Amino acid sequence: QVLLVESGGGSVQAGRSLRLSCEVYRNGASINAMAWYRQAPGKQRELVAGIDTNDSTNYADSVKGRFTISRDNAENTVYLQMNSLKPEDTAVYYCAAEFWKGGGLTMSWGQGTQVTVAS
């Protein structure tokens, strides 16, 4: 099982920046991709950004140009740099890992970190 530990959330004013970190404990697993999701109160969890083993990235339209996902393989950490934050970015942010298990792909989730953006 892959263990994920997020950090870096907090409360900021609109227009400011935050960087989320996700420490990845592979426990021998082969990871296919990493991603950040978020869930705002009363809304479904949505994909924010993803990065695969080739470092190809994808973003939700709502964060393109403002958020950047990256990873440091040496540190086994995935980051989400969030710039020009807006109140609508307020949510619990979850790190996720898609990894191979039993011949198929499965997901592991972190515990989540709260991001609150005040107007």
Sequence and secondary structure as in RCSB ss.txt:
>XXXX:A:sequence
QVLLVESGGGSVQAGRSLRLSCEVYRNGASINAMAWYRQAPGKQRELVAGIDTNDSTNYADSVKGRFTISRDNAE
NTVYLQMNSLKPEDTAVYYCAAEFWKGGGLTMSWGQGTQVTVAS
>XXXX:A:secstr
  EEEEE  EEEETT  EEEEEEEE TT  EEEEEEEEE TTS  EEEEEEETT  EEE TTTTTTEEEEEETTT
TEEEEEE S  GGG EEEEEEEEEEETTEEEEEE   EEEEEE 
